Amino acid sequence: MLATRREYFQNFQHKVEGHLAMLLFSLIVAGSFSFGKTIANDIDPVALTAVRFVLASGILGVILGASGRIRLADYQQPWRYFILGGLFLFYFVLMFEALKTAQPVSTSAIFTIMPLAAAVLDRVIFRRTTTWLIWVALLIGAAGALWVVFRGSWTAMISLSVGYGEVLFFIATLLHAIYAVLLPKLRRGEPVYATTFGVTSAAAVMLVVIFWPRISAINWADVALYAWAVLLYLAVLATLGTFALITVAAARLPSAKVTAYTFLTPFWVVLLESILGNGLPAAFILFGGVPIAAALFLLFVER
């Protein structure tokens, strides 16, 4: 009986840790939309993403090296890190390309489609079962996201009238969903920091090797100080932080629940946009937030 009770509390603690990790994840991701928009037109998206991953892997590498926590055993089968890193780097490249024309609130709303995509992929690829309540919640949340994407227009929705930036970010969101589904499958019990370092390093190598001409063509000395501050935020919090948080959560919660926290991202974005002086969103965005909030509530109460 005592062992059963101890196991129950351990499982409860793990779930709480997973939920808290994703709550913070949603806030940091919201910041990447709002802050990323401010420099999206100033730096080539590929170069921006490359610097982001080089900074992230370099900072984490120094920390791990100084603390003696780099073990070759954690990096067996390196192809795993290149698959995960490839998915994430193209997500970020497409994200910043999309932010050239799309608004942060719209892209964050598209991001809320990721839980449904992750659940479908989980079901199709790994035959992982999902309760009917989760499916209902994901469909409701996706409907709210689509309402925002199509700006509350039934005509635009029926005719699939959507902007170039929104299309790009929809593709990026699918890549992120694939990453979330594959992450727990490709890990081999490595510590969170090892997985994070492996993925960021693989992404940095691929970006530098493939896109070096575009990266070297930029005069980095002319990049504004504010842009470097945003890059540091993106590298440390929105890359290292979110990698670590989603890795912790993926080991404790089903993929659908992990990605369900993206439903919170538009609300954080609205708050940040207001703080940054960009005003409140249009009414159609607020209406779209109602089903998104309802979906999040259903996922909270589902056991």
SULLINHU-V161429 format. One record per run of one state. SS is the DSSP state (H for helix, E for strand, - for the rest). FROM is the first residue (numbers start at 1). TO is the last residue. Records with the same first field share a line. If there is no record, write none. Layout:
SS = FROM-TO + FROM-TO
This chain:
- = 1-1 + 40-44 + 67-71 + 76-78 + 99-103 + 112-113 + 127-131 + 150-153 + 159-163 + 187-191 + 217-219 + 223-224 + 251-254 + 276-282 + 302-303
H = 2-39 + 45-66 + 72-75 + 79-98 + 104-111 + 114-126 + 132-149 + 154-158 + 164-186 + 192-216 + 220-222 + 225-250 + 255-275 + 283-301
